[in-house]
Amino acid sequence: MLVPARYEMKKLKESTKMYSSIERDDVYKLALLNFVNTEYGIDAVYMTAAKRGFYGETWKLSARDEDFFLKIVYCDEHKSIYEQSFPITEHLNDHGIDFISKIVKTKYGELSTQFDGATVGVFNWIEGENTESDKTKPFEYQMLAKIYKVSYNDIVIPKEDFTKTCSDEFFHLWRKHNNKQTLSLLEKNRKKLEHRAKRLNKFSKICRKDFTGFVITHGDAGGNFLMGNGKNYIVDWDGATLAPPERDAWVMCGFDWARELFNKVLQDNGIAYSLRSERLAYYCYRFFFFYLNSFLYADSEVGIIKEDMEEYIDGWIENSITWADAL
């Protein structure tokens, strides 16, 4: 039986107060619009808030003849990640990948720029909605397979190291956190959180014995899968990393049909690789802590709702964790 899908940051985006939901007054918006027009020479006449994004403020810029997507990142935790994604996106564009956003360069030929201490990127506007479901997985996997076939030897890209850094970071954030409701929730789940940290450590040690089979991965393809104008897209390549395909496949690892489909798509595209259970398990626990850390950072900077974090711990990710716990 197939069940409705809720994957990765999509749930976090829907449930928490995002960086992109910070209210901006007309003075700020006019200053940003004038800055972009000057830097990019695109003559946008107005801008409206866009729905996409968690770490960045996102805007739709409307010029007379076309629209643009603007993402501006203030969050120090994410700014460097965002900045290093631009050359990777351009690399994919240059290698014929036409189902991702295309970067609009500044009039000085730069891939991004700075405004008010934040990093600014402008892209072509893609008209579409995230309609991710079990039925969209074949399209998503086919698109990822095309990405996996793109060479990466001539670009600088972060590389997977299979460490347990995410769980170490979580316990560090926990120790210095000061929201009493959040602290109470974490203490209530201490046994579960410590168990998952131990499991991450176990699979980290196993995976660090082998660093072969790496490709360019997205990390949250399903949460950024758009359908519009009769075409499918995968956007937001901030987290692009040289890693095994399991980094994209783990979120559906609890379903036999999904693992089989992913392997079939790889084979059909001439990619000599099959998903490995220890790597899938590693990413189940690794991403659990990655998103939990995102909650804690957001809680410190913009505030979240306790019930949202509680739902996350026992929510959509549980299916994958249950599968990994059985290994």
N, C-alpha and C positions, 0 to 999 in steps of 0.2 A: 504493500500500500504506500503510495506516495503522499507526502505531507507537505503543506505549504512551507516554503523556505523562508527562513529569517537568518541572514548571514552577516557576520563580521560587523563592520562599523555602521552598517545600515541601521541596525537596531539602536546603537548608541546615538547615531545622528538623530533618529526620530524621537528619542526619549529624553535627552538631556538638553540643558541650555548650552547651545554651542557658541563658540567664538564668533561664528557668523551671525548670531542673533543679537549681538551687541548693538544697541540703538545708536545711530549717528544722526547728529543734527544737520540742518541744511548748510550750515557754514562748512562743516567737514566735507559733506558730499560735494559741494561746489568746488572746494579746494582740490579734492581728489580728481574730480572730473576735469578741471582745468589742467592739473598736473599731467594726467594721462594724455590729454589732447596735445599738450606741448611736447611731451617726451616721445609720443608715438605718431603724432601728426594724423590722427584718424578722424578728428572733427566730430566726436560724439556729441549729441545734443542733449541727452539726458541718460540717467542710469537708474536701475531699479534693483532691489535686492534679489539675488538668486537663491534657490533652495539648496544648492549643492555645497558641500564642504563641512568640515568639523573644525579643523585647526585654523582655517583661513576665512576671512570675510570674503564673500563672493557676490559679484555684481554682474548684471547684464547691461552692457553699454550699447546704446542705440544710436548709430550714425544715420545719415540720410539714406545710404544705400545698403548698409549691412550692419549686423549685430556682432558684438564681441563679448567674450567671457573674461572677467577680471577677477583674479584671486590675489588677495593681499594678506600676508602672514606676519603677525606681530609676535606670536608665541615663540620665545627663545628656544624652547625645546624642539620645535619643528622647523624653525627657519632654515637651518643648514641643510636639513633633509630636502626641503622644498628647493633650495638653490641648486643642489647637486642633481636634481631631477631634470632640469632644463636641457643639458647636453644629451641626456639619455633619450628624452622625448624627441629632440631634433634628430638624433641618430636613427631612431625608429622611423621617423618621417622620411629621412633620406634613403632608407632601405625599403621603401614602398609600402610601409604599413599605413593604410589610409583610413583605418577605423578607430583612430585615436585623435585627440585634439592636435591641432597644428599651432605652433607658437607664432605669435605676431611679434616681430622684433621691433625694438625702438628705432627711431630714425637714425640712430648712431650705429645700428647693427648689433645691439646688445640683446641677449636673450631675456633679460630681466632688468629691473631697476629698483631704486629705493625711494620710499616715501614715508616721511614721519617716523623713521627708524624701522620701517617694515619692508619686507621684500614683495615686490609687485611683479606679477606676470599677466600677460594678455594673450588670449587664445582665440581662435575662431569660435563662433557660437555654434553649438550643436543643439538642435531642437529635438528634444526627446525626454522620455521619462524612464526611471528605473522600474522596469516591470519584471524583475528577476523572479523566477520560479523554477520548479523542477523541469518544466518544458523548455526553458531557455538554456539549460545546461549544455545541450549539444552545440548550440551556436557559440556559447562562451568558450567551450573547450576547443572548438575548431579555431577560433581566433587566437587563443593562447598558443596553440600548436604552431601557428604562423609566426608568432613572436619568438618561440623557442628555436626556430630555424634561422633567426637573424644572428649574424656573427657579432662578437663583442670584444674582439681582441684590440680594437683601436679606440676604445672609449674607457673612461674612468668610471667605474661603477662599484658601489658597495658590494662586498662579498660575504655570504653567509659563513659564520664561524661556529655555529652549533653550540654556543655557550649558554649558560643559564643566567645571563645578565639580567633578563627581564624579571625573574623572581627575586634576585638580589636587590634590584632597584625597587621592587614593590615593598619588600620588608624595610628598606631604608625610608621610603616615602611614608610608610605606616608609622614608623617610629617618630617622625617629625610632624605628622599630621595633627591638626588641632580642632577639627570639626567633631564634636562629641557624638553626634548621631552616627556619623560615618565610622568613628572609632568603635562604637558599640556594635555596629553591624559586623565589622571585621572581627572583633573579638568573638562574637557569636559564631562565626564561621572559621575560627582559627584552625580547628582540626582538619577541615576540608582544605583550607589554603596551604597548610603545611604539608599535607599529603600530596597535593598537586605540585608543590615545589620539589618534593623528593622525587616524584615521577619525572619531572623535567630534568633534574640532575641525572637520573638514571639514563634517560634516552639521549641526553647531551653527551655523556661519556661514550655511548655506543656509536652515535653518529659521527663523533670526532675522529673515528678511525678511518673514515673514507670521505674524501671531498671531490669525488668524481660525479659526472652526470649533471653538471651545473648549466643552467640556461638563464636568460633574462626573464625574471618573474615579476608579477605585478604585486601580489600580496593581498589584494582585496578586489579582485576582478568582478565577482558577483555583486558586491556592493556598489560598483561603479559601471554596471552594465546598462546601457541606454538603448532604447528602441525609438526610432523616429524617422519620418520621411522614407519609410520602406527600407531602412538600413539599421544595422546594429553597431554599437560603439562600445569601447572600453576606455573610460576617461580616468583622469587623476592618477598620473604615474609617479607621484611623490615618493612612494615607497619602493620603486623599482630596485631590485637586488639580484645579483648573480647568485643563484641558489638552485636546488633541485626542484622539479615540478611539484613535489609535495607541498611546497609553500603556497601554491595556488589550489591544490586539490584537497587539502586536509579538512576543510570545513564541511565537506560532504562525505567524509570517510566512514561515517556510521551507516551508510547505505551501500549495500553490495552492488546495486545497479549503477551507482555513481562511480564507484571505483572501476568497475568493469568498463563503463562507457569511457572514462578518462583514458584507460589503457588502450582501448580500441582506437580512439582518436589519435593517440600517439603513434600507434602502429600504422594506421591508415595514412599518416603524414610522413612516414619513413623515419620516425624518431625511435631509435633502438633503446627504449627505456621502459621499465615497468615500475609502477609505484611500489615503494617499500614500506612495510608496516612500521618499522622503527622510526623512519623519517616522518611519516604521517603522525605518529604519536608525539614525536618531539614538537611538531608544530601545533598540535592540539593544546599542549600545556604552555608552550611558548607564547602563543597568541592569547591564551586565556589571561596570562599576566600582562601582556602588552596592552590589551584593552582595559584591564583593571587599572593599570597605571594611568591610562588616559582619563579614566574617571577621576582618579585622585588629583591629577594635574588640573583638570577642569574644575573640580571641587574647590581647589585652592584659589583659582584665578577668577572663575565666573560663577561658581556655585552649581550644584546639581541637586537632584531630588533623591533622598535616601531610598525610596521605593524603587527607583530606576536601577540603582546599583544592586539592590537586593534581587531584583528580577534578573539582572544580568548573571549574577553568580549561579543562580539555579535555573536559568532560562534557556535560550536558544542554543547555547554552546554545550549544554549538558549531553546531547546526543553524541557528539564527537568525543567528549571526555569519557563517556560511558564505554564507547568502543575502545578507546585507548587504555582505559583501566583494565580491560579484559585481557590485554596482551601479557 
